């Protein structure tokens, strides 16, 4: 298994739990890139994490492939459907290499695998597409679940981050990997004030170091209590913060999928991409779609001012927040199951 993005790894993790149940004696390894490595730490379904540093691939690739081959795997599941993962799958030397159908793969990925799941197209959610691998292997279906568990030191770090935040708080995801998915500082500030004045919730901003300027620009526009933690937490600390929040809001990003995984109602904002394919599991009623003739464009960079994202207004967010807080009154499941 090989993934880079936080969102894809999060959505694929329920497959690991299913495989562990279906093959309790199997040795299960997961190949992942550094950004998503923290998502796998402590997962009881995974025996070994194989780390691939893509940014220094010319130096690390030979050692990484040797590590993969050295395990003498019987079966490889290629969950990424790109050239990169296909090369890793083929290089494993496994007799059975299961990937996506040729019609669903990209960059010639299908050439490197000798088995494939049925063709699904892009008409089903990605998480369900990943679960087709378990179905192919005859693993009985089961409730979708995640297993994020922080250790005591990480929980203490979360306590410190939230030291000045009241227990009833919301999380806003500031950034996204694609420029086209970003919302605007004015929208973030309006959402902060809405949560504070109408719902008496403190607000925590989360994001990467690259999102700090956007977070700061939004913070100076707010009138309500806001804690700007963008770029100040580890990914695992962010998981802990999101898990304690009453509600989360933000664009199509990895943290959005983490919120769904830990059962925090998440309001997702959409423009360049399609929530039918990549929306947060279990919270389809909290999707807000921006309006523009070109949506979804699937372009990383927008040249017309992100009019789709700009079209999302305060009234839409307010209605979604009210719905999300009704979600929050339902009991959460500690193992991360969401429905």
C-alpha positions in Angstrom: 0.0 0.0 0.0 1.4 3.4 -0.9 -0.1 6.8 -0.3 1.1 10.3 0.1 -1.8 12.6 0.9 -3.3 12.8 4.4 -6.8 12.6 3.0 -6.2 9.4 0.9 -4.4 7.6 3.8 -7.2 8.5 6.2 -9.9 7.1 3.8 -7.9 4.0 3.2 -7.3 3.1 6.8 -10.6 1.3 7.3 -9.4 -1.2 4.8 -6.5 -2.1 7.1 -9.0 -2.8 9.9 -11.0 -5.0 7.6 -8.0 -6.9 6.4 -6.9 -7.6 10.0 -10.3 -9.0 10.8 -10.3 -11.1 7.6 -6.7 -12.3 8.0 -5.9 -12.1 11.7 -2.6 -14.1 11.4 -1.3 -12.1 8.4 1.7 -9.8 8.5 0.4 -6.4 7.3 2.8 -3.7 6.2 1.8 -0.2 4.9 4.0 1.9 2.8 3.6 5.6 3.3 5.3 9.0 2.8 6.4 11.1 5.7 3.5 13.6 5.8 1.1 10.8 6.5 3.2 8.6 8.6 1.7 9.9 11.9 -1.7 8.6 10.8 -0.4 5.0 11.0 1.4 5.2 14.3 -0.1 3.0 16.9 -2.6 1.4 14.5 -3.3 -2.1 15.9 -4.0 -3.5 12.4 -0.6 -2.6 11.0 2.5 -4.6 11.8 5.1 -2.5 10.0 5.2 0.9 8.4 7.5 1.3 5.4 8.5 4.9 5.0 9.2 6.3 1.5 10.7 9.8 1.4 9.5 11.0 -2.0 11.2 14.4 -1.8 14.7 12.8 -1.7 13.7 9.8 -3.9 17.0 9.6 -5.8 18.7 8.9 -2.5 16.2 6.9 -0.6 14.4 4.9 -3.4 17.0 2.0 -3.7 17.1 1.4 0.1 13.3 1.6 0.3 12.7 -0.9 -2.6 15.3 -3.2 -1.0 13.3 -3.0 2.2 10.1 -3.8 0.4 11.6 -6.8 -1.5 13.2 -8.0 1.7 9.8 -8.8 3.3 9.0 -11.3 0.5 5.3 -10.4 0.5 2.8 -12.8 -0.9 0.3 -10.1 -1.8 0.6 -6.4 -2.5 -2.4 -4.0 -2.7 -1.7 -1.0 -4.8 -4.1 1.7 -3.6 -2.7 4.7 -5.4 -3.2 3.8 -9.1 -0.3 6.0 -10.3 3.1 5.2 -11.9 4.9 5.6 -8.6 2.9 3.0 -6.7 2.9 0.7 -9.7 6.7 0.6 -9.7 6.8 -0.1 -5.9 4.2 -2.9 -6.4 6.1 -4.6 -9.2 9.4 -4.1 -7.4 8.1 -6.0 -4.4 8.5 -9.3 -6.2 5.1 -10.4 -4.8 3.4 -13.1 -6.9 0.0 -11.4 -6.5 -0.2 -7.7 -7.1 -3.7 -6.3 -6.8 -4.5 -2.9 -8.2 -7.3 -0.8 -9.7 -9.0 -1.8 -12.9 -7.2 -0.6 -16.0 -10.0 1.8 -16.7 -9.6 3.4 -13.3 -5.8 3.5 -13.2 -3.6 6.3 -14.3 -0.1 6.7 -15.8 0.1 3.1 -16.9 -0.2 1.9 -13.3 -2.2 -1.3 -14.4 0.9 -2.5 -16.3 2.7 -3.2 -13.0 0.0 -5.3 -11.4 -1.4 -8.7 -12.4 -4.8 -8.6 -10.6 -7.4 -5.9 -10.4 -10.7 -5.1 -8.7 -13.7 -4.4 -10.9 -14.0 -1.1 -12.7 -16.0 1.4 -10.6 -15.3 4.7 -12.3 -15.5 7.9 -10.3 -19.1 7.5 -9.4 -18.5 6.1 -6.0 -16.8 7.7 -3.0 -13.1 7.0 -2.7 -13.5 5.2 0.6 -15.9 2.7 -0.9 -13.5 2.3 -3.8 -10.8 1.3 -1.4 -13.0 -1.2 0.3 -13.5 -3.0 -3.0 -10.1 -4.5 -2.3 -11.4 -6.3 0.8 -14.5 -7.4 -1.2 -12.2 -8.9 -3.9 -10.3 -10.8 -1.2 -13.5 -12.2 0.2 -13.4 -10.3 3.5 -16.9 -9.9 5.0 -18.2 -6.4 5.2 -18.1 -4.7 8.6 -18.8 -1.2 10.0 -16.2 1.3 8.9 -13.9 2.2 11.7 -10.7 4.1 12.4 -8.2 3.6 15.2 -6.5 6.9 16.0 -5.1 6.7 19.5 -2.9 9.4 21.1 -0.4 8.5 23.8 -0.2 10.3 27.2 2.4 12.8 26.0 0.4 13.8 22.9 -2.7 14.2 25.0 -0.8 16.6 27.4 0.3 18.6 24.3 -3.3 18.9 23.2 -4.2 20.1 26.7 -1.5 22.8 26.5 -2.7 23.9 23.0 -6.2 24.2 24.4 -5.3 25.8 27.7 -6.9 29.1 26.9 -9.8 27.6 25.0 -13.2 26.9 26.6 -14.4 23.2 26.4 -17.1 24.1 23.9 -15.1 25.1 20.8 -15.0 24.7 17.0 -12.1 24.0 14.7 -11.6 25.8 11.3 -9.3 24.3 8.7 -7.5 27.3 7.2 -5.6 25.9 4.2 -5.6 23.3 1.5 -2.9 21.8 -0.8 -4.6 23.3 -3.9 -4.8 27.1 -4.2 -8.2 26.6 -5.9 -9.7 25.1 -2.8 -8.9 27.9 -0.4 -11.5 30.0 1.3 -10.9 33.7 1.9 -9.7 35.5 5.1 -13.0 37.4 5.2 -15.0 34.2 5.1 -12.9 32.6 7.8 -13.3 35.7 10.0 -17.1 35.7 9.4 -17.3 32.1 10.4 -15.3 32.7 13.6 -17.6 35.6 14.6 -20.7 33.5 13.7 -19.6 30.7 15.9 -18.7 33.1 18.7 -21.7 35.4 18.7 -24.5 33.0 17.7 -23.3 29.7 19.2 -21.0 30.8 22.1 -18.1 28.7 20.8 -14.4 29.5 20.9 -12.6 28.9 17.7 -9.3 27.2 17.0 -7.6 27.6 13.6 -5.6 24.6 12.3 -3.3 24.3 9.3 0.2 23.8 8.2 3.1 26.3 8.4 2.3 27.3 4.8 -1.2 28.4 6.1 0.1 30.8 8.7 -0.2 34.0 6.6 -3.8 33.1 5.7 -4.6 32.3 9.3 -3.1 35.6 10.5 -4.9 37.6 7.8 -8.2 36.1 9.1 -7.4 36.6 12.7 -7.0 40.3 12.4 -10.5 40.6 10.9 -12.3 38.8 13.7 -14.1 40.2 16.7 -14.5 36.9 18.6 -12.2 34.7 20.6 -9.9 32.8 18.3 -6.8 30.7 18.9 -4.5 30.6 15.9 -2.7 27.2 16.0 -1.9 27.1 12.3 1.6 25.6 11.9 2.0 25.1 15.7 0.8 21.5 16.1 1.9 18.1 15.0 -0.5 16.1 12.9 -1.2 13.8 15.8 -1.9 16.8 18.1 -4.2 18.2 15.5 -6.1 14.9 15.5 -6.6 15.2 19.3 -7.8 18.8 19.0 -10.3 17.9 16.3 -11.6 15.0 18.3 -12.5 17.3 21.2 -14.2 20.0 19.0 -18.0 20.4 18.8 -17.8 21.1 15.1 -15.3 21.6 12.3 -15.4 23.8 9.2 -13.2 24.0 6.2 -12.4 23.2 2.6 -11.5 19.9 1.0 -8.4 19.0 2.9 -6.8 16.1 4.8 -8.0 17.5 8.2 -11.5 17.4 6.9 -11.3 13.6 6.5 -9.7 13.3 9.9 -12.7 15.1 11.5 -15.0 12.6 9.9 -12.9 9.7 11.0 -13.0 10.8 14.7 -16.7 11.6 14.6 -16.6 15.4 14.7 -19.3 16.9 12.6 -17.5 18.6 9.7 -18.9 21.3 7.4 -17.0 21.0 4.2 -16.7 23.8 1.6 -16.5 22.8 -2.1 -15.6 24.4 -5.4 -12.8 22.9 -7.5 -13.5 19.3 -6.5 -16.5 17.0 -6.1 -17.9 16.0 -2.7 -19.7 13.0 -4.3 -16.3 11.4 -4.9 -14.1 12.9 -2.1 -16.5 14.2 0.6 -16.1 13.4 4.3 -17.6 10.1 5.2 -20.9 10.3 7.1 -21.4 14.0 6.8 -22.9 14.5 3.4 -25.7 16.7 4.8 -23.1 19.2 5.9 -21.6 19.8 2.4 -21.7 23.4 1.1 -21.1 23.7 -2.7 -19.8 26.9 -4.1 -21.5 28.1 -7.3 -19.8 28.8 -10.6 -20.2 27.6 -14.2 -16.9 25.7 -14.0 -17.4 23.6 -10.9 -15.9 21.1 -10.4 -12.9 22.1 -12.5 -10.3 19.9 -10.7 -7.6 22.6 -11.3 -5.0 23.2 -8.7 -4.8 26.9 -9.5 -7.7 29.2 -10.2 -7.3 32.1 -12.6 -10.7 33.7 -12.1 -10.6 34.6 -8.4 -12.0 31.4 -6.9 -15.6 32.7 -7.5 -17.0 29.3 -6.5 -15.5 29.5 -3.0 -16.3 33.2 -2.7 -20.0 32.4 -3.4 -20.3 30.6 -0.1 -22.0 33.0 2.3 -22.6 33.4 6.0 -26.2 32.3 5.9 -25.2 28.9 4.4 -22.6 28.4 7.0 -25.0 29.3 9.8 -27.6 26.8 8.6 -24.9 24.1 8.4 -23.5 24.9 11.8 -27.0 24.5 13.3 -27.3 21.1 11.6 -23.8 20.0 12.7 -24.5 20.8 16.3 -27.6 18.6 16.2 -25.2 15.8 14.9 -22.9 16.6 17.9 -25.7 15.8 20.4 -25.6 12.2 19.3 -23.2 9.9 21.2 -19.7 9.5 19.6 -18.0 6.1 19.2 -14.6 6.0 20.7 -13.0 3.8 18.0 -13.8 6.4 15.4 -16.7 4.8 13.7 -19.0 7.2 11.9 -22.2 6.6 10.1 
